[in-house]
Amino acid sequence: MTVQWQFKALDTYFFRGAAPFHAGEGGQGGQDSVFPPLMSTLQGAIRYQLALSQGWTPGDDRLPIELGDSDSLGDLRLSGSYLYYDNRLLLPAPLFLLRLHDEAPKRTSYHRLFPGDKVSCDLGQVRLPVMPAGARGSKPMDKYWLSVATMEKVLAGGVPEDDDYTAMVDKPAGCIPVNGVTCSDQLWKSEAKVGIGRESDTRTAMDKNLYAINTVRTKKQVWVVVGVEGIPIEWSQAVRQKNDIVNLGGEGRMAELSIVEDSIKLPVMPELTAVNGKILFTVTLITPGYFGNQGQTQKALKDLKPWINYTCITACVGRAKQIGGWDLKVNRPRPLRSYIPAGSTWFFEANASEASAVAELHGQYIGEKSSNAYGYGQILIGRWEEKI
């Protein structure tokens, strides 16, 4: 059974990214915080609390065997991380969605990229994503989030309703627009902080050790949620009985922890209708995907084989993100690895007889198997139509 671990900030968050954080680096603007936090951070917080509940103490060389080691999760399986607002799941907008905002009539409309005709380019004879008529000036929605209902509409081949961002859902939702499209700025803000290093023994300030960071302050209804499976449910119950406040991220920041025995309810997959003996479907990442070394990642950018063994028509893929982490065993950073960001989407074609096999992919994981246990590479299946 899936158990939801729900984290809510008590003040602000700070989650380091891959940017250097040494003296003299990063510029005067300070180090930015990553949000939502990556699983490389959350898995450490979760395993730490689970281990404590089973009698482990910091400094022990080995975690309980069920929780793995520095290179694996053992029996533990994680999903997410997911962003919730007012107990409602929000999902990253697919990168084929475009947003066009007109100031004069104060109107916002939404459009979809679709596979165009074959063209010659450095990739050979390929079909590239193209804009529909009337979408000139549209921008990608890489900083936007969709409600489950809106994502279901998009997966079915539609777009969000036009909106001017003045109509809001009745309380208690508060800041979620009626059309289910939410910008990151509506969910969290960046706050600049200045700190100073101090001696661990005397707890006195150190000379020449000022530093600047940009923390994240979320709306009070925003939760970060991780699905936890693979271990006895009693372990999570033991954590719930002992702790409701935990450390999360850098700077000693604290978060309220709630543990709920409930599954993550993802959008329903649309029906894949056959046309001329073919089905047209999309594969969209809702968590970052790791596909192995550079060669494998380049292959994934092109067609996702061998993970999705159908005909790839084209793709809308975001810029790769560098994700590392901290290796407690050797007390040093882990090597950075390239992940394809959530929202990236591939357009596929398959024979109608393969519709059932395609449907089984909905909500599953692609990419390197070892990364799937951490929740990386989760996908949703949608549909698309040829434009005449």
N, C-alpha and C positions, 0 to 999 in steps of 0.2 A: 504493500500500500504506500502511496505517495504521501509524504508529510511536508507541508509548506513551512519553511522557516521565513518569517516576515520581519524585516528590519526597518525601523523608523528612527530617523535622526532625532537626537535630543537637542542638538545645537547645530553644528555644521559638520560636513564630511570633508575629508581630504584623502584622495586616492591617487597616488603617483602614477604617471604614465611612463613612457619609454624615454622621455627627454632627459638629458643630463641634469644632475642636481648638485654639481660640485661648485666650489667657490669660484666666482668669476664667470659662471656659465648661466645661461637662461635669460639674460637681459634684466633691465630694471622692472619689467612687468611682473617678475616672479614666476614661480612654477605653477602651472595650471593643474587643477584636479580633473581626473577622469570621472565621468558620470554618465550613465549608471556604472557602478563598479564592475570590474571584470571578475570572472570566476577564479582567476589566479589569486585574488585577494579573498573572496568570499569562502572558497573551499578551506582556506587556512583557518578562518574564524569558526567555521562549522566543525571541522575536525578537532580543533582545540577544545571546544565546548563538549563534544562527544567524548573525547578522551578523558577529560576531567571527570565527567559523570561516571566513568568506569574505573576510577581510582588512579588514573595516570597522573603524574606530577611533572611540571616543567623541569627539564634537566635529564629526564629519563632518556636513554638512547633510543628506545623503540616505543612506537605507539602500539595500542592494542592491534593484533594482527588483522582484525576485520577492517581497520582504517588504513591499511597499506603502509607506505613508507614515503620517502622523499620523491620517489619516481612514479608512484601509482596510488590509486585510491582503495586498493584492496577490494572488499565487497561493496563499498559505498558507490552509489550512482547518483549523480546530480543532474538537474535540469535548470535551465535559465542562464543568467539571471533575468528575471522579468520585472517590469515596471508596473506598479499598480497605483491607481488614483481612486481614492474613496471606494476601495474594495473592488475596483474594476480593472481588468487587465488592459494594458496599452501595449501595442506592438509597433515596431519601427516601420515606417511607411516604405513600401517597395520602391526601388529606385527608378522604376519605369513611370512612376506618378510625377506629374508636373503641376505646379501651382502658379496661376496667373492672377495677380492682384491689380485691379484698375482703380486708381485714386479718384478719378473724376466721378464715376457712379458709385464709388465705395463698394465694389463688388469683387468677390474672389471666386474664380472658377478653377476646375481641375480637369486635367487631360492625361491621356496615356500615350506613352511611346509604343510603337508597334514595329514589327519587322518590315523594312522597306524592300524595294526591288534589289536584285543583285547589282553590286558595283565593284569596280576594280580598285584595289587599294593595296597597301603593304601586306595585308593578310591574304591577298589573292582575290578570287571572285567570291564575295560574301554578301550577306544581307545584314545591313546595319540598322539599328533602331532609328526611327524617324519620327518627327512631330506631326500631329494631325493638323489640318487646316484650322486657322484661327487661334493657334497656340503660340504664335510668335511672342517672345518676351517672357515665356514661362520659365520657371526655375525649378531645379530638382528639390525634392522634399526630404533631404537627408537629415534635417533637424526636426522632423515632424513625427507624430505618433498617432496611431489609429485605434479606435475602440474595436472590440471584437466584432460588433455588428457591422461597422464600416469596413473592416478588413474582409469580412465575408462577402460584402458587396463588391469589393475590389477584386477578390479572388474569382468571383463569378463573372468578371469581365467588365464591371462598371467602374464608376468613379464616385467620390464623395459628392454630396449635394453642394451646390453653390452656396456661399455663405459670406456675410460681411463681418463676421466675428463680433457682432453686437448681441446676437441671440444666444443665450446661455441656457443650459439645462437647469430645471428647478432644483432648489436645495434638496439634499446636501451636496450634490456634485459640484456646484459652484462654478468652476472655471472650465469645464468641458463643454465646448460648443455643441450645438444641436447636431451638427453633421458629423460629430465624432472625430474631428481632426484637431490635434493639439500640438502647439509648438513647444519646444523645450523651454523657451523663455516663460511660458505659462506654468511650468512645473518646478523649475528651480532657477536660482540666480547665483552669480559668482560674487564672492566677497573677498576683498583683499585683506590679508593679514600680514603683520610683521612680527617675527619672533627673534629670539636670541638664544644661542647655544649656552649650556651650563654644565658645570662639572658634576658628574654623577655622584661623586663622593661628598662634596661639600655643598652641592646644589647652589653654587654661586655662579654668576654670569661670567662667561668667557669673553675675553677681548677679541674684537674684530670677528665676531661670529653672528652678525645680524643676517637674517634671511627673509625673503618675501615669498609668500604663497597665495594662491587664489583658491579659497575653499568654496564649497557648494552648500547653499542653504536651500533646502527643498520646501515646497508647500507642506503644511502639516498633514495633508491627506495622502502624501506620496510615500509609498512603501517599496522597498526592494525585496523581491521574493525569490527563493530558491526551492526547487523541489528536491526532496531527499528520499532515496530509496536504497534497498539492498541490505540494510541492517535491521536488527530487531526494533520494533516500534517503541519498546520499553526504553531504549537508549534516549530517544528524543523526549520521551515523557520524563525521564530523569533530569534532563537538561531543563525542561520547562518548570519542574518543581524547585530547582535550585537557583535559576537565574532568569531575570527578566530585563536586566541591563548588562550589556556586553561591550567590550572594546571592538571597534570596527574601523579599519583603515589606519592611516598615519595620524601623527600629532596627538595620540591618546584620546581620540574622539570616541564618544559613547553613543550607543544606539539601543533603543527599546526592542526587545526580541519577543515575538509571539510565535508559538508553534501550533499549527492547526492541522488536523488529520483530514486532508482534502486533496483531491487531484487538481492539476492545472487544467482549466477548461479552455482549450484552444478553439479557434474558429472552425466551423464545419466546412468540409471540402465541398465545392460545387459539383454538380453532375457534369461529367465529361461527355458531351454529345458528339457522336461520330458524324463526320461530313466526308462523303466520297471515300468511305472506308478508313478514314484517319481521325485521330483525336489530336487536338492542339492543347498543350498544357504548359503551365509555368512552374518553375521550382524557385521558391523564394526563401532565403535564409532569414530566420528570426533571431538567431544568435550567430556570432562570428564563426567562420569555418576555417579549420586548419587542414590542409591537404598534403602536408609533408614538405619535402625539400623544395628548392626553387623550381626544379624541373616539373615536379608534380603540381605545384601551385600554378605554373604557367599553363599546364594542361587543363587544370580546373577552370581557369579563366576562359579557356576556349570552348570546352564541351562537357566538362564534369565526368568524362569517362575515367575510370571504370565504375564510378559510383552511380551514375544514371546512364544506363546503357541503351539510350534511344537517340534519335537524330536531333542534334541541337541546331536550331535555326539562327539564333543570335542571343545576345546577353546584354544586360545593363548591370555592370559591376562597379562597385565603389573602389576607391583607392585603398590598397592593402594597409592594414594597421600592424604596427610592431608591438608585440606583447611578450613580456618576460616574466618576472616574478622574482621571489627570493628563495634561495636554497638554504634552508636552515642547517642541513647536514654539513655543508662545507662553508656556511656563513658568507655567502657571496651571491651576487645577482645571477639569475639564470640567463642563458643566451637568448637574445631576442629572436622571435620567430614571426613570420609573416602570416597574418590571418586575413581572409576576405571578409569584409564587414557585413553586418546584418543589413537586410534590405536589398542586397544583391539578388538579381533575378535572371534566370535563364529561360529561354523560350524553346520548347521541344515539340516534336511531332512523333507520333507512334501509330502503329496499326490499331484499329478499333478492337481487335481481339486481345490487346494487351491492356485494356482499360482497367481491369481488376488489379493487375500487378502494379499499375501506376497509382491507383487509389491507395494501395497498401503503404506507399511512401509518405503519405500525409502524416505529419507530426514526427517522422522518424529522423535519423541522423545520417549525415554523409561526411566524408573526409576521413582522416586518420582515426582508426578505431580507438586508440588510446586517448584521443582528445574527446571522443564522444561521451566517455564516462564523466567528463567534467561539464557536459552540457553544450559543448561547442558543435556547431554544424546542424542544428535542428532546422527542419524545412517545413514549408506548407506548399500544397499543390493547388494551383488555380487553373484557369483556362484563358485562352485568348482566341481572337478571331482574325482571319485574314481581312485586310482592307482592300477593297476593289478600287 
